[in-house]
């Protein structure tokens, strides 16, 4: 199963459309729209790493999503780039994945598709890819990264083509 976490606050815009195009090509997949998940950021309390044994102390929509994410073969982060990062909505979900145990990450594929107003060859995509590679190495996952410019509708068409090639 592929779990897509869509990080745009803008419903139906470029990042959502990329995420939905990806979902269409993935047989067994679901999307969580981070903006719709009522949940708090990680508190760094360490409960999940001690007494909680992989369970987050906070009970909200994100902890419910986490139970499904645990069972996924692939986790796919789709997010617009805000200030050289994923959005706050996406990051909130990513941080809460801290509760997952090392063996629960095993064998998972990590897909990251980021879009921004920059041109496709902008340095930000290289930087972000390197950053997610570090994360993938840490959790021992295979990283599949795509960074695309979605400056306008024309650029978006190009981004969609790139996504289709990426899925192949
Ligand atoms: C707060 C904010 C920060 C942004 N920072 C960046 C950035 O660092 N790099 C970039 O390429 N685009 C940046 N953008 C542009 C968005 O990534 C771009 O508009 C994208 O298409 C938004 O995705 P969406 O259409 O799914 O909402 C920023 C936009 C906002 C609102």
Backbone and ligand atoms as CSV (ligand in chain L), in Angstrom:
chain,resi,resn,atom,element,x,y,z
A,1,UNK,N,N,0.826,-1.200,0.000
A,1,UNK,CA,C,0.000,0.000,0.000
A,1,UNK,C,C,0.870,1.265,0.000
A,2,UNK,N,N,0.417,2.240,-0.794
A,2,UNK,CA,C,1.105,3.541,-0.817
A,2,UNK,C,C,0.279,4.562,-0.039
A,3,UNK,N,N,0.905,5.210,0.907
A,3,UNK,CA,C,0.217,6.288,1.621
A,3,UNK,C,C,0.826,7.610,1.168
A,4,UNK,N,N,-0.025,8.444,0.579
A,4,UNK,CA,C,0.415,9.761,0.105
A,4,UNK,C,C,0.016,10.797,1.149
A,5,UNK,N,N,0.961,11.632,1.508
A,5,UNK,CA,C,0.661,12.720,2.440
A,5,UNK,C,C,0.809,14.023,1.667
A,6,UNK,N,N,-0.326,14.640,1.409
A,6,UNK,CA,C,-0.356,15.841,0.571
A,6,UNK,C,C,-0.298,17.080,1.465
A,7,UNK,N,N,0.716,17.909,1.231
A,7,UNK,CA,C,1.013,18.975,2.185
A,7,UNK,C,C,0.552,20.371,1.827
A,8,UNK,N,N,-0.130,20.526,0.697
A,8,UNK,CA,C,-0.500,21.900,0.325
A,8,UNK,C,C,-1.694,22.394,1.131
A,9,UNK,N,N,-1.628,23.649,1.578
A,9,UNK,CA,C,-2.827,24.217,2.202
A,9,UNK,C,C,-3.882,24.588,1.166
A,10,UNK,N,N,-3.454,24.582,-0.122
A,10,UNK,CA,C,-4.367,25.022,-1.192
A,10,UNK,C,C,-5.017,23.813,-1.866
A,11,UNK,N,N,-6.296,23.645,-1.569
A,11,UNK,CA,C,-7.055,22.517,-2.112
A,11,UNK,C,C,-7.133,22.595,-3.639
A,12,UNK,N,N,-6.830,21.479,-4.295
A,12,UNK,CA,C,-6.994,21.387,-5.747
A,12,UNK,C,C,-5.953,22.126,-6.551
A,13,UNK,N,N,-4.913,22.634,-5.893
A,13,UNK,CA,C,-3.883,23.349,-6.652
A,13,UNK,C,C,-2.768,22.385,-7.097
A,14,UNK,N,N,-1.608,22.944,-7.478
A,14,UNK,CA,C,-0.614,22.127,-8.193
A,14,UNK,C,C,-0.152,20.899,-7.421
A,15,UNK,N,N,0.174,21.066,-6.164
A,15,UNK,CA,C,0.692,19.925,-5.403
A,15,UNK,C,C,-0.383,18.847,-5.238
A,16,UNK,N,N,-1.605,19.283,-4.948
A,16,UNK,CA,C,-2.722,18.326,-4.839
A,16,UNK,C,C,-2.893,17.566,-6.151
A,17,UNK,N,N,-2.798,18.299,-7.258
A,17,UNK,CA,C,-3.026,17.657,-8.560
A,17,UNK,C,C,-1.937,16.644,-8.863
A,18,UNK,N,N,-0.707,16.964,-8.463
A,18,UNK,CA,C,0.393,16.003,-8.661
A,18,UNK,C,C,0.147,14.768,-7.793
A,19,UNK,N,N,-0.258,15.006,-6.546
A,19,UNK,CA,C,-0.506,13.895,-5.617
A,19,UNK,C,C,-1.631,13.002,-6.138
A,20,UNK,N,N,-2.668,13.638,-6.672
A,20,UNK,CA,C,-3.813,12.868,-7.162
A,20,UNK,C,C,-3.461,12.098,-8.441
A,21,UNK,N,N,-2.602,12.691,-9.281
A,21,UNK,CA,C,-2.151,11.987,-10.496
A,21,UNK,C,C,-1.317,10.770,-10.091
A,22,UNK,N,N,-0.539,10.931,-9.048
A,22,UNK,CA,C,0.283,9.810,-8.554
A,22,UNK,C,C,-0.627,8.713,-8.019
A,23,UNK,N,N,-1.621,9.103,-7.252
A,23,UNK,CA,C,-2.564,8.128,-6.667
A,23,UNK,C,C,-3.248,7.315,-7.759
A,24,UNK,N,N,-3.628,7.991,-8.840
A,24,UNK,CA,C,-4.319,7.315,-9.937
A,24,UNK,C,C,-3.495,6.175,-10.517
A,25,UNK,N,N,-2.170,6.360,-10.509
A,25,UNK,CA,C,-1.275,5.355,-11.102
A,25,UNK,C,C,-0.912,4.248,-10.100
A,26,UNK,N,N,-1.231,4.458,-8.844
A,26,UNK,CA,C,-0.861,3.490,-7.805
A,26,UNK,C,C,-2.101,2.719,-7.382
A,27,UNK,N,N,-2.099,1.428,-7.661
A,27,UNK,CA,C,-3.297,0.625,-7.431
A,27,UNK,C,C,-3.844,0.705,-5.997
A,28,UNK,N,N,-2.989,0.387,-5.067
A,28,UNK,CA,C,-3.437,0.329,-3.681
A,28,UNK,C,C,-2.876,1.542,-2.936
A,29,UNK,N,N,-3.626,2.639,-3.015
A,29,UNK,CA,C,-3.060,3.859,-2.424
A,29,UNK,C,C,-4.137,4.735,-1.802
A,30,UNK,N,N,-3.725,5.498,-0.841
A,30,UNK,CA,C,-4.643,6.462,-0.220
A,30,UNK,C,C,-3.916,7.802,-0.033
A,31,UNK,N,N,-4.707,8.857,0.050
A,31,UNK,CA,C,-4.121,10.193,0.302
A,31,UNK,C,C,-4.646,10.733,1.623
A,32,UNK,N,N,-3.734,11.236,2.419
A,32,UNK,CA,C,-4.124,12.073,3.556
A,32,UNK,C,C,-3.774,13.504,3.176
A,33,UNK,N,N,-4.732,14.391,3.267
A,33,UNK,CA,C,-4.461,15.806,3.058
A,33,UNK,C,C,-4.084,16.384,4.433
A,34,UNK,N,N,-2.815,16.742,4.567
A,34,UNK,CA,C,-2.327,17.196,5.878
A,34,UNK,C,C,-3.152,18.359,6.420
A,35,UNK,N,N,-3.620,19.219,5.517
A,35,UNK,CA,C,-4.400,20.393,5.974
A,35,UNK,C,C,-5.703,19.986,6.673
A,36,UNK,N,N,-6.190,18.780,6.358
A,36,UNK,CA,C,-7.460,18.327,6.951
A,36,UNK,C,C,-7.270,17.536,8.237
A,37,UNK,N,N,-6.037,17.206,8.545
A,37,UNK,CA,C,-5.790,16.404,9.749
A,37,UNK,C,C,-5.719,17.332,10.958
A,38,UNK,N,N,-6.632,17.125,11.859
A,38,UNK,CA,C,-6.589,17.937,13.091
A,38,UNK,C,C,-5.591,17.264,14.016
A,39,UNK,N,N,-4.491,17.966,14.266
A,39,UNK,CA,C,-3.468,17.351,15.098
A,39,UNK,C,C,-2.392,18.343,15.462
A,40,UNK,N,N,-1.722,18.046,16.528
A,40,UNK,CA,C,-0.694,18.962,17.041
A,40,UNK,C,C,0.690,18.536,16.565
A,41,UNK,N,N,1.634,19.459,16.558
A,41,UNK,CA,C,3.021,19.085,16.232
A,41,UNK,C,C,3.611,18.179,17.313
A,42,UNK,N,N,4.671,17.462,16.954
A,42,UNK,CA,C,5.395,16.625,17.915
A,42,UNK,C,C,5.854,17.489,19.089
A,43,UNK,N,N,5.680,16.945,20.297
A,43,UNK,CA,C,6.089,17.698,21.492
A,43,UNK,C,C,7.506,17.340,21.927
A,44,UNK,N,N,8.075,16.316,21.294
A,44,UNK,CA,C,9.422,15.887,21.674
A,44,UNK,C,C,9.472,15.334,23.085
A,45,UNK,N,N,8.356,14.775,23.536
A,45,UNK,CA,C,8.293,14.309,24.930
A,45,UNK,C,C,9.043,12.995,25.134
A,46,UNK,N,N,9.251,12.275,24.008
A,46,UNK,CA,C,10.010,11.028,24.099
A,46,UNK,C,C,9.188,9.822,24.544
A,47,UNK,N,N,7.881,10.027,24.768
A,47,UNK,CA,C,7.017,8.913,25.215
A,47,UNK,C,C,7.067,7.747,24.224
A,48,UNK,N,N,7.027,8.082,22.925
A,48,UNK,CA,C,7.019,7.030,21.891
A,48,UNK,C,C,8.297,6.191,21.915
A,49,UNK,N,N,9.370,6.780,22.393
A,49,UNK,CA,C,10.661,6.081,22.405
A,49,UNK,C,C,10.908,5.364,23.736
A,50,UNK,N,N,9.997,5.569,24.685
A,50,UNK,CA,C,10.188,4.899,25.981
A,50,UNK,C,C,8.946,4.087,26.328
A,51,UNK,N,N,8.173,4.599,27.232
A,51,UNK,CA,C,6.988,3.888,27.717
A,51,UNK,C,C,5.990,3.555,26.594
A,52,UNK,N,N,5.861,4.455,25.662
A,52,UNK,CA,C,4.878,4.284,24.589
A,52,UNK,C,C,5.238,3.196,23.590
A,53,UNK,N,N,6.507,2.838,23.521
A,53,UNK,CA,C,6.971,1.789,22.614
A,53,UNK,C,C,6.393,1.930,21.194
A,54,UNK,N,N,6.599,3.089,20.610
A,54,UNK,CA,C,6.148,3.317,19.232
A,54,UNK,C,C,4.800,4.009,19.123
A,55,UNK,N,N,4.138,4.188,20.239
A,55,UNK,CA,C,2.828,4.839,20.220
A,55,UNK,C,C,2.991,6.296,20.676
A,56,UNK,N,N,2.351,7.199,19.913
A,56,UNK,CA,C,2.431,8.624,20.250
A,56,UNK,C,C,1.475,8.933,21.405
A,57,UNK,N,N,1.930,9.781,22.285
A,57,UNK,CA,C,1.116,10.136,23.454
A,57,UNK,C,C,-0.090,10.988,23.046
A,58,UNK,N,N,0.015,11.664,21.898
A,58,UNK,CA,C,-1.063,12.552,21.458
A,58,UNK,C,C,-2.084,11.751,20.646
A,59,UNK,N,N,-3.337,11.937,20.956
A,59,UNK,CA,C,-4.404,11.217,20.249
A,59,UNK,C,C,-5.187,12.220,19.409
A,60,UNK,N,N,-5.006,12.125,18.104
A,60,UNK,CA,C,-5.692,13.053,17.210
A,60,UNK,C,C,-5.730,12.440,15.809
A,61,UNK,N,N,-6.073,13.220,14.824
A,61,UNK,CA,C,-6.160,12.680,13.450
A,61,UNK,C,C,-4.806,12.165,12.968
A,62,UNK,N,N,-3.737,12.834,13.392
A,62,UNK,CA,C,-2.409,12.413,12.909
A,62,UNK,C,C,-2.037,11.049,13.508
A,63,UNK,N,N,-2.387,10.820,14.766
A,63,UNK,CA,C,-2.068,9.497,15.343
A,63,UNK,C,C,-2.895,8.406,14.664
A,64,UNK,N,N,-4.114,8.747,14.239
A,64,UNK,CA,C,-4.930,7.763,13.502
A,64,UNK,C,C,-4.285,7.465,12.147
A,65,UNK,N,N,-3.828,8.521,11.462
A,65,UNK,CA,C,-3.157,8.348,10.165
A,65,UNK,C,C,-1.882,7.523,10.341
A,66,UNK,N,N,-1.201,7.757,11.425
A,66,UNK,CA,C,0.054,7.061,11.705
A,66,UNK,C,C,-0.138,5.539,11.730
A,67,UNK,N,N,-1.284,5.098,12.247
A,67,UNK,CA,C,-1.544,3.650,12.308
A,67,UNK,C,C,-1.625,3.045,10.901
A,68,UNK,N,N,-2.082,3.824,9.946
A,68,UNK,CA,C,-2.157,3.346,8.554
A,68,UNK,C,C,-0.776,3.455,7.894
A,69,UNK,N,N,-0.091,4.543,8.178
A,69,UNK,CA,C,1.241,4.772,7.599
A,69,UNK,C,C,2.203,3.644,7.998
A,70,UNK,N,N,2.063,3.160,9.213
A,70,UNK,CA,C,2.924,2.065,9.699
A,70,UNK,C,C,2.874,0.852,8.785
A,71,UNK,N,N,1.669,0.605,8.225
A,71,UNK,CA,C,1.456,-0.611,7.425
A,71,UNK,C,C,1.808,-0.416,5.953
A,72,UNK,N,N,2.175,0.793,5.560
A,72,UNK,CA,C,2.428,1.093,4.141
A,72,UNK,C,C,3.737,0.472,3.648
A,73,UNK,N,N,3.778,0.175,2.345
A,73,UNK,CA,C,5.043,-0.240,1.712
A,73,UNK,C,C,5.773,1.003,1.220
A,74,UNK,N,N,4.987,2.025,0.931
A,74,UNK,CA,C,5.554,3.261,0.393
A,74,UNK,C,C,4.908,4.464,1.069
A,75,UNK,N,N,5.745,5.404,1.479
A,75,UNK,CA,C,5.238,6.672,2.007
A,75,UNK,C,C,5.633,7.744,0.998
A,76,UNK,N,N,4.658,8.495,0.530
A,76,UNK,CA,C,4.943,9.503,-0.502
A,76,UNK,C,C,4.576,10.888,0.015
A,77,UNK,N,N,5.605,11.712,0.187
A,77,UNK,CA,C,5.382,13.095,0.616
A,77,UNK,C,C,5.233,13.966,-0.629
A,78,UNK,N,N,4.105,14.615,-0.744
A,78,UNK,CA,C,3.887,15.587,-1.818
A,78,UNK,C,C,3.686,16.939,-1.144
A,79,UNK,N,N,4.529,17.890,-1.483
A,79,UNK,CA,C,4.372,19.199,-0.835
A,79,UNK,C,C,4.883,20.329,-1.721
A,80,UNK,N,N,4.217,21.482,-1.648
A,80,UNK,CA,C,4.821,22.673,-2.231
A,80,UNK,C,C,6.030,23.048,-1.377
A,81,UNK,N,N,6.946,23.787,-1.965
A,81,UNK,CA,C,8.096,24.281,-1.206
A,81,UNK,C,C,7.742,25.654,-0.649
A,82,UNK,N,N,7.870,25.773,0.663
A,82,UNK,CA,C,7.692,27.053,1.346
A,82,UNK,C,C,9.014,27.373,2.037
A,83,UNK,N,N,9.647,28.440,1.622
A,83,UNK,CA,C,10.911,28.856,2.233
A,83,UNK,C,C,11.929,27.717,2.272
A,84,UNK,N,N,12.160,27.090,1.126
A,84,UNK,CA,C,13.169,26.030,0.973
A,84,UNK,C,C,12.891,24.800,1.856
A,85,UNK,N,N,11.622,24.604,2.175
A,85,UNK,CA,C,11.227,23.467,3.012
A,85,UNK,C,C,9.875,22.947,2.527
A,86,UNK,N,N,9.444,21.845,3.117
A,86,UNK,CA,C,8.045,21.448,2.905
A,86,UNK,C,C,7.173,22.410,3.712
A,87,UNK,N,N,5.874,22.368,3.473
A,87,UNK,CA,C,4.973,23.263,4.223
A,87,UNK,C,C,4.895,22.841,5.695
A,88,UNK,N,N,4.411,23.750,6.504
A,88,UNK,CA,C,4.246,23.460,7.938
A,88,UNK,C,C,3.283,22.282,8.141
A,89,UNK,N,N,2.249,22.214,7.286
A,89,UNK,CA,C,1.272,21.121,7.410
A,89,UNK,C,C,1.958,19.767,7.196
A,90,UNK,N,N,2.818,19.706,6.144
A,90,UNK,CA,C,3.522,18.457,5.827
A,90,UNK,C,C,4.523,18.120,6.938
A,91,UNK,N,N,5.232,19.132,7.367
A,91,UNK,CA,C,6.277,18.916,8.376
A,91,UNK,C,C,5.680,18.407,9.690
A,92,UNK,N,N,4.486,18.889,10.008
A,92,UNK,CA,C,3.827,18.443,11.237
A,92,UNK,C,C,3.592,16.926,11.195
A,93,UNK,N,N,3.159,16.446,10.037
A,93,UNK,CA,C,2.940,14.992,9.913
A,93,UNK,C,C,4.286,14.264,9.931
A,94,UNK,N,N,5.261,14.786,9.196
A,94,UNK,CA,C,6.580,14.132,9.150
A,94,UNK,C,C,7.151,13.992,10.568
A,95,UNK,N,N,7.078,15.048,11.341
A,95,UNK,CA,C,7.631,14.986,12.708
A,95,UNK,C,C,6.944,13.914,13.547
A,96,UNK,N,N,5.654,13.756,13.350
A,96,UNK,CA,C,4.911,12.767,14.152
A,96,UNK,C,C,5.285,11.333,13.766
A,97,UNK,N,N,5.913,11.154,12.602
A,97,UNK,CA,C,6.372,9.809,12.204
A,97,UNK,C,C,7.552,9.352,13.077
A,98,UNK,N,N,8.047,10.273,13.866
A,98,UNK,CA,C,9.117,9.953,14.817
A,98,UNK,C,C,8.710,8.788,15.719
A,99,UNK,N,N,7.405,8.626,15.914
A,99,UNK,CA,C,6.919,7.543,16.791
A,99,UNK,C,C,7.158,6.157,16.186
A,100,UNK,N,N,7.390,6.088,14.892
A,100,UNK,CA,C,7.560,4.762,14.268
A,100,UNK,C,C,8.848,4.098,14.726
A,101,UNK,N,N,8.735,2.799,14.943
A,101,UNK,CA,C,9.908,2.056,15.415
A,101,UNK,C,C,10.810,1.716,14.231
A,102,UNK,N,N,12.069,1.472,14.531
A,102,UNK,CA,C,13.055,1.214,13.476
A,102,UNK,C,C,12.601,0.096,12.535
A,103,UNK,N,N,12.074,-0.983,13.103
A,103,UNK,CA,C,11.679,-2.124,12.265
A,103,UNK,C,C,10.436,-1.821,11.433
A,104,UNK,N,N,9.676,-0.815,11.835
A,104,UNK,CA,C,8.489,-0.460,11.047
A,104,UNK,C,C,8.860,0.312,9.780
A,105,UNK,N,N,10.041,0.901,9.770
A,105,UNK,CA,C,10.514,1.611,8.570
A,105,UNK,C,C,11.078,0.621,7.555
A,106,UNK,N,N,11.459,-0.537,8.042
A,106,UNK,CA,C,12.175,-1.511,7.220
A,106,UNK,C,C,11.451,-1.808,5.906
A,107,UNK,N,N,12.181,-1.727,4.803
A,107,UNK,CA,C,11.629,-2.105,3.498
A,107,UNK,C,C,10.695,-1.081,2.883
A,108,UNK,N,N,10.479,0.014,3.560
A,108,UNK,CA,C,9.571,1.019,2.993
A,108,UNK,C,C,10.289,1.837,1.924
A,109,UNK,N,N,9.489,2.240,0.929
A,109,UNK,CA,C,10.016,3.130,-0.099
A,109,UNK,C,C,9.595,4.549,0.298
A,110,UNK,N,N,10.516,5.484,0.164
A,110,UNK,CA,C,10.195,6.872,0.484
A,110,UNK,C,C,10.182,7.682,-0.810
A,111,UNK,N,N,9.013,8.172,-1.148
A,111,UNK,CA,C,8.869,8.999,-2.353
A,111,UNK,C,C,8.627,10.446,-1.917
A,112,UNK,N,N,9.329,11.351,-2.567
A,112,UNK,CA,C,9.172,12.768,-2.228
A,112,UNK,C,C,9.000,13.551,-3.533
A,113,UNK,N,N,7.886,14.232,-3.649
A,113,UNK,CA,C,7.640,15.067,-4.839
A,113,UNK,C,C,7.334,16.492,-4.364
A,114,UNK,N,N,8.259,17.388,-4.684
A,114,UNK,CA,C,8.130,18.769,-4.222
A,114,UNK,C,C,7.979,19.707,-5.410
A,115,UNK,N,N,7.115,20.694,-5.256
A,115,UNK,CA,C,6.945,21.679,-6.324
A,115,UNK,C,C,7.081,23.084,-5.765
A,116,UNK,N,N,7.595,23.961,-6.618
A,116,UNK,CA,C,7.781,25.342,-6.175
A,116,UNK,C,C,7.691,26.298,-7.334
A,117,UNK,N,N,7.792,27.571,-7.023
A,117,UNK,CA,C,7.708,28.590,-8.073
A,117,UNK,C,C,9.028,28.725,-8.839
A,118,UNK,N,N,10.055,28.067,-8.351
A,118,UNK,CA,C,11.372,28.151,-9.005
A,118,UNK,C,C,11.406,27.340,-10.308
A,119,UNK,N,N,12.425,27.609,-11.116
A,119,UNK,CA,C,12.633,26.825,-12.348
A,119,UNK,C,C,13.115,25.432,-11.958
A,120,UNK,N,N,12.881,24.467,-12.859
A,120,UNK,CA,C,13.248,23.062,-12.589
A,120,UNK,C,C,14.718,22.868,-12.200
A,121,UNK,N,N,15.591,23.723,-12.776
A,121,UNK,CA,C,17.024,23.524,-12.519
A,121,UNK,C,C,17.521,24.331,-11.318
A,122,UNK,N,N,16.597,24.860,-10.523
A,122,UNK,CA,C,17.001,25.678,-9.375
A,122,UNK,C,C,17.741,24.822,-8.335
A,123,UNK,N,N,18.687,25.470,-7.703
A,123,UNK,CA,C,19.503,24.788,-6.685
A,123,UNK,C,C,18.665,24.213,-5.536
A,124,UNK,N,N,17.506,24.818,-5.276
A,124,UNK,CA,C,16.705,24.356,-4.129
A,124,UNK,C,C,16.329,22.886,-4.247
A,125,UNK,N,N,16.133,22.425,-5.482
A,125,UNK,CA,C,15.742,21.017,-5.647
A,125,UNK,C,C,16.893,20.076,-5.301
A,126,UNK,N,N,18.111,20.506,-5.648
A,126,UNK,CA,C,19.301,19.709,-5.301
A,126,UNK,C,C,19.465,19.658,-3.784
A,127,UNK,N,N,19.297,20.816,-3.159
A,127,UNK,CA,C,19.448,20.895,-1.694
A,127,UNK,C,C,18.420,20.015,-0.993
A,128,UNK,N,N,17.177,20.123,-1.447
A,128,UNK,CA,C,16.109,19.356,-0.806
A,128,UNK,C,C,16.281,17.851,-1.036
A,129,UNK,N,N,16.765,17.512,-2.222
A,129,UNK,CA,C,16.995,16.083,-2.495
A,129,UNK,C,C,18.061,15.538,-1.531
A,130,UNK,N,N,19.120,16.312,-1.367
A,130,UNK,CA,C,20.195,15.884,-0.455
A,130,UNK,C,C,19.660,15.709,0.961
A,131,UNK,N,N,18.821,16.631,1.354
A,131,UNK,CA,C,18.259,16.579,2.704
A,131,UNK,C,C,17.396,15.325,2.896
A,132,UNK,N,N,16.534,15.051,1.918
A,132,UNK,CA,C,15.681,13.863,2.045
A,132,UNK,C,C,16.490,12.573,1.908
A,133,UNK,N,N,17.618,12.653,1.189
A,133,UNK,CA,C,18.485,11.471,1.103
A,133,UNK,C,C,19.030,11.119,2.488
A,134,UNK,N,N,19.351,12.160,3.250
A,134,UNK,CA,C,19.820,11.944,4.630
A,134,UNK,C,C,18.742,11.240,5.450
A,135,UNK,N,N,17.510,11.714,5.293
A,135,UNK,CA,C,16.396,11.105,6.033
A,135,UNK,C,C,16.220,9.647,5.611
A,136,UNK,N,N,16.261,9.414,4.289
A,136,UNK,CA,C,16.087,8.044,3.776
A,136,UNK,C,C,17.196,7.125,4.293
A,137,UNK,N,N,18.417,7.646,4.311
A,137,UNK,CA,C,19.542,6.838,4.819
A,137,UNK,C,C,19.318,6.499,6.295
A,138,UNK,N,N,18.835,7.473,7.025
A,138,UNK,CA,C,18.614,7.287,8.463
A,138,UNK,C,C,17.582,6.189,8.736
A,139,UNK,N,N,16.514,6.184,7.939
A,139,UNK,CA,C,15.463,5.170,8.162
A,139,UNK,C,C,15.694,3.926,7.298
A,140,UNK,N,N,16.788,3.927,6.571
A,140,UNK,CA,C,17.174,2.814,5.677
A,140,UNK,C,C,16.090,2.531,4.625
A,141,UNK,N,N,15.631,3.610,4.016
A,141,UNK,CA,C,14.607,3.474,2.961
A,141,UNK,C,C,15.209,3.887,1.628
A,142,UNK,N,N,14.586,3.410,0.570
A,142,UNK,CA,C,14.975,3.806,-0.789
A,142,UNK,C,C,14.306,5.134,-1.100
A,143,UNK,N,N,15.072,6.126,-1.526
A,143,UNK,CA,C,14.472,7.428,-1.845
A,143,UNK,C,C,14.212,7.577,-3.341
A,144,UNK,N,N,13.007,8.054,-3.639
A,144,UNK,CA,C,12.657,8.429,-5.018
A,144,UNK,C,C,12.211,9.873,-4.950
A,145,UNK,N,N,13.006,10.754,-5.532
A,145,UNK,CA,C,12.780,12.195,-5.356
A,145,UNK,C,C,12.519,12.874,-6.700
A,146,UNK,N,N,11.529,13.744,-6.692
A,146,UNK,CA,C,11.279,14.580,-7.870
A,146,UNK,C,C,10.992,16.010,-7.406
A,147,UNK,N,N,11.709,16.953,-7.993
A,147,UNK,CA,C,11.459,18.364,-7.695
A,147,UNK,C,C,11.090,19.066,-8.985
A,148,UNK,N,N,9.958,19.757,-8.980
A,148,UNK,CA,C,9.488,20.386,-10.221
A,148,UNK,C,C,8.998,21.808,-9.993
A,149,UNK,N,N,9.185,22.625,-11.008
A,149,UNK,CA,C,8.683,23.994,-10.973
A,149,UNK,C,C,7.227,24.021,-11.420
A,150,UNK,N,N,6.405,24.758,-10.682
A,150,UNK,CA,C,4.991,24.910,-11.071
A,150,UNK,C,C,4.632,26.410,-11.037
A,151,UNK,N,N,5.446,27.171,-11.751
A,151,UNK,CA,C,5.273,28.626,-11.760
A,151,UNK,C,C,3.895,29.039,-12.286
A,152,UNK,N,N,3.445,28.346,-13.323
A,152,UNK,CA,C,2.141,28.660,-13.913
A,152,UNK,C,C,1.576,27.379,-14.539
A,153,UNK,N,N,0.425,27.502,-15.201
A,153,UNK,CA,C,-0.232,26.301,-15.748
A,153,UNK,C,C,0.637,25.576,-16.771
A,154,UNK,N,N,1.405,26.354,-17.547
A,154,UNK,CA,C,2.273,25.743,-18.563
A,154,UNK,C,C,3.374,24.911,-17.878
A,155,UNK,N,N,3.967,25.522,-16.877
A,155,UNK,CA,C,5.015,24.809,-16.123
A,155,UNK,C,C,4.420,23.573,-15.451
A,156,UNK,N,N,3.164,23.692,-14.999
A,156,UNK,CA,C,2.517,22.550,-14.345
A,156,UNK,C,C,2.370,21.375,-15.317
A,157,UNK,N,N,2.007,21.666,-16.576
A,157,UNK,CA,C,1.873,20.593,-17.583
A,157,UNK,C,C,3.188,19.844,-17.721
A,158,UNK,N,N,4.263,20.592,-17.744
A,158,UNK,CA,C,5.603,20.021,-17.821
A,158,UNK,C,C,5.893,19.159,-16.574
A,159,UNK,N,N,5.465,19.687,-15.419
A,159,UNK,CA,C,5.673,18.966,-14.148
A,159,UNK,C,C,4.906,17.643,-14.155
A,160,UNK,N,N,3.707,17.693,-14.695
A,160,UNK,CA,C,2.872,16.483,-14.767
A,160,UNK,C,C,3.525,15.426,-15.665
A,161,UNK,N,N,4.096,15.896,-16.791
A,161,UNK,CA,C,4.811,14.964,-17.691
A,161,UNK,C,C,5.992,14.337,-16.969
A,162,UNK,N,N,6.707,15.170,-16.220
A,162,UNK,CA,C,7.865,14.656,-15.478
A,162,UNK,C,C,7.421,13.635,-14.433
A,163,UNK,N,N,6.288,13.908,-13.799
A,163,UNK,CA,C,5.772,12.971,-12.794
A,163,UNK,C,C,5.425,11.631,-13.447
A,164,UNK,N,N,4.814,11.692,-14.628
A,164,UNK,CA,C,4.447,10.449,-15.320
A,164,UNK,C,C,5.681,9.633,-15.663
A,165,UNK,N,N,6.744,10.317,-16.102
A,165,UNK,CA,C,8.013,9.609,-16.393
A,165,UNK,C,C,8.598,9.031,-15.108
A,166,UNK,N,N,8.466,9.791,-14.038
A,166,UNK,CA,C,9.000,9.400,-12.725
A,166,UNK,C,C,8.310,8.125,-12.224
A,167,UNK,N,N,7.013,8.016,-12.481
A,167,UNK,CA,C,6.265,6.853,-12.017
A,167,UNK,C,C,6.661,5.596,-12.786
A,168,UNK,N,N,6.977,5.747,-14.065
A,168,UNK,CA,C,7.308,4.590,-14.931
A,168,UNK,C,C,8.394,3.727,-14.308
L,1,LIG,C1,C,4.981,31.077,2.193
L,1,LIG,C2,C,5.439,30.665,0.836
L,1,LIG,C3,C,6.767,30.364,0.657
L,1,LIG,C4,C,7.244,29.923,-0.590
L,1,LIG,N1,N,8.557,29.586,-0.734
L,1,LIG,C5,C,8.982,29.065,-1.892
L,1,LIG,C6,C,10.344,28.625,-2.034
L,1,LIG,O1,O,11.160,28.671,-1.132
L,1,LIG,N2,N,10.701,28.093,-3.225
L,1,LIG,C7,C,9.825,27.986,-4.274
L,1,LIG,O2,O,10.230,27.469,-5.333
L,1,LIG,N3,N,8.552,28.395,-4.170
L,1,LIG,C8,C,8.110,28.916,-3.012
L,1,LIG,N4,N,6.794,29.313,-2.886
L,1,LIG,C9,C,5.871,29.135,-4.034
L,1,LIG,C10,C,5.057,27.829,-3.957
L,1,LIG,O3,O,5.864,26.701,-3.710
L,1,LIG,C11,C,4.318,27.619,-5.280
L,1,LIG,O4,O,3.423,28.680,-5.445
L,1,LIG,C12,C,3.580,26.297,-5.374
L,1,LIG,O5,O,2.993,26.165,-6.647
L,1,LIG,C13,C,2.469,26.168,-4.381
L,1,LIG,O6,O,1.902,24.870,-4.504
L,1,LIG,P1,P,0.296,24.704,-4.581
L,1,LIG,O7,O,-0.101,25.228,-5.925
L,1,LIG,O8,O,0.027,23.264,-4.425
L,1,LIG,O9,O,-0.268,25.511,-3.467
L,1,LIG,C14,C,6.326,29.786,-1.670
L,1,LIG,C15,C,4.969,30.123,-1.468
L,1,LIG,C16,C,4.530,30.544,-0.242
L,1,LIG,C17,C,3.066,30.861,-0.042
